[in-house]
Structure formats: C-alpha cells, structure tokens
Amino acid sequence: MSTVRQHVYSLTEADWVVDVYERPCIAVPECIRPWQTSHNRSYFDFIGTVSTATFEEGNTWLLCAEDFNSDKQRAALKWDELRTIGLSAAGDEKERQRIEGFWNEYLPICMSAGTINSFCALGKNGEVVIGYEPLYEEAKVISDDFDQFVDMLAAGEVYL
C-alpha cells in the first residue's frame, strides 16, 4: 500500500472525512513551491491525491492543494491568515521581521478553528510544529516529518 493510501486509511479509521481526487497529481500551487523540498515529498504527494481531509465537523482540517488557491477559500481560515493576524499585531519592525521569518520557514498544513485557533506547519527541513493563538510563532516541534505527523493525528496524539 502506498504511503498516501496508508494515510487516507489511517485518517478515515480515526473518523476523519477524507476525499481523494479521481485523477491524482493536481499541480502544486505556486505560493507553496518554496516548501516543495526533498524533505517534504510525502506532503506534496498527499495534497496531489487528497482533495479534502476534515475532522470534528469541519472545525479541523488538513490543508490540501485547493486550500492554497486564493480564489477558493473553502475553510474558516485562509491558509495564510494566521501570518496576517500576527503581522497586524506586531508592535515594531523587529517583531514583524521575527513573524515574517517564522512564516517564511513554516507552511501551515493543518488548521483548527475551535475555542482558540491553532495550526500545525511543515518546515522546509521536514519537521512539523504546532502553535496556538495568540502567539502563533511560538510553535513547538511535534514530529520529524509529515508521515509521523499523520500517524500522530490518526492516533489522537495531536491536540489542536
């Protein structure tokens, strides 16, 4: 079984609602290409196959290719909305640079709009971090790569 199929199966077994494209390999949106490194191949394979993946009545979702299309906002939060929120709250130029630096390194891949907003993001070196409002950029590493992250999601070990 392919890794993507394993992820779809694991998530579905954990009560995620997962839809796949009839024909995989949707084009990678231009805005996320900087994160398309050899460390992140598994995530890009996943979003080329999976069209949506949601949990808890849609309050938590994995960001898939179409979520990065600015013309089609399908969720409560746009993929880069937490960055925008952080920048608008920045007190000075030094803080703005810190926030920009964080979001230039990390790509949001999972978001939750519950009592508080939270997210998981994929680093250019493959690690996955988790962060919560109000200080999104004070995120902590929770897994070494996307595959381990999905295993943790399916096992209920990620608390968004």
SVG drawing of the C-alpha trace seen along z (x, -y; Angstrom):
<svg xmlns="http://www.w3.org/2000/svg" viewBox="-20 -50 36 52">
<polyline fill="none" stroke="black" stroke-width="0.4" points="0.0,0.0 1.4,-3.5 2.1,-6.0 -0.7,-8.2 -3.2,-5.3 -1.9,-4.4 -2.5,-8.0 -6.0,-8.0 -6.8,-4.7 -5.4,-5.7 -7.2,-9.1 -10.5,-7.5 -10.2,-4.9 -9.8,-7.8 -13.0,-9.4 -11.5,-12.0 -13.6,-12.6 -11.1,-12.2 -11.9,-12.8 -9.5,-11.9 -9.2,-13.2 -10.4,-10.8 -7.1,-11.5 -4.2,-12.3 -1.3,-14.8 -3.0,-18.2 -0.5,-20.9 1.3,-22.4 0.1,-25.9 2.8,-28.5 2.5,-30.1 3.7,-26.9 6.5,-25.8 9.3,-27.2 8.4,-24.3 8.5,-21.7 11.8,-20.2 13.0,-16.6 12.2,-16.6 8.5,-17.3 7.8,-15.0 5.3,-13.0 3.1,-16.1 3.1,-17.1 2.2,-13.5 -0.6,-13.7 -2.1,-17.0 -1.8,-15.8 -4.1,-12.9 -6.3,-14.1 -8.8,-16.9 -10.1,-17.4 -9.5,-16.0 -11.6,-17.2 -12.3,-16.3 -14.8,-17.3 -17.5,-18.6 -15.0,-20.5 -13.5,-22.5 -10.1,-20.9 -8.7,-20.3 -5.6,-19.4 -4.7,-22.0 -4.8,-20.4 -3.8,-21.9 -7.1,-23.8 -6.8,-25.5 -3.8,-27.4 -5.7,-28.9 -6.6,-32.4 -9.7,-32.3 -11.3,-29.4 -11.5,-29.9 -13.1,-26.6 -12.4,-26.9 -13.0,-29.2 -9.4,-30.5 -7.3,-31.1 -4.1,-29.3 -2.0,-32.4 -4.5,-34.1 -2.5,-33.4 0.5,-35.1 -1.6,-38.1 -3.0,-38.2 0.5,-38.1 1.8,-40.8 -1.1,-43.1 -0.5,-42.7 3.3,-43.2 4.4,-46.1 7.5,-47.1 9.7,-46.3 11.8,-43.7 8.7,-41.8 7.4,-42.0 10.7,-40.5 10.5,-37.7 7.0,-36.9 7.9,-37.0 10.9,-34.8 8.7,-32.2 6.1,-32.1 8.8,-32.1 10.1,-28.8 6.8,-27.1 3.9,-26.2 0.5,-25.7 -0.7,-22.2 -3.4,-21.7 -5.7,-24.2 -8.3,-24.3 -10.9,-26.9 -12.4,-25.9 -12.4,-27.7 -9.0,-29.0 -7.3,-29.0 -4.4,-26.6 -2.3,-25.1 0.4,-22.7 3.0,-23.7 5.6,-22.0 9.2,-23.3 11.4,-23.4 13.5,-20.7 10.5,-18.4 9.7,-18.9 6.1,-19.7 5.4,-22.3 2.2,-23.1 1.1,-26.6 -1.8,-28.3 -3.2,-31.8 -2.4,-34.4 1.4,-33.8 1.3,-31.5 5.0,-31.9 6.0,-30.4 5.3,-27.0 6.9,-23.7 8.2,-20.8 5.9,-17.8 7.2,-15.4 10.2,-14.8 8.2,-14.7 4.7,-14.6 4.4,-10.9 5.0,-10.8 2.6,-13.7 -0.2,-11.9 0.4,-8.8 0.1,-11.1 -3.1,-12.7 -4.7,-9.3 -3.7,-8.1 -5.3,-11.2 -1.9,-12.5 -2.2,-16.0 -4.3,-18.4 -5.5,-21.3"/>
</svg>
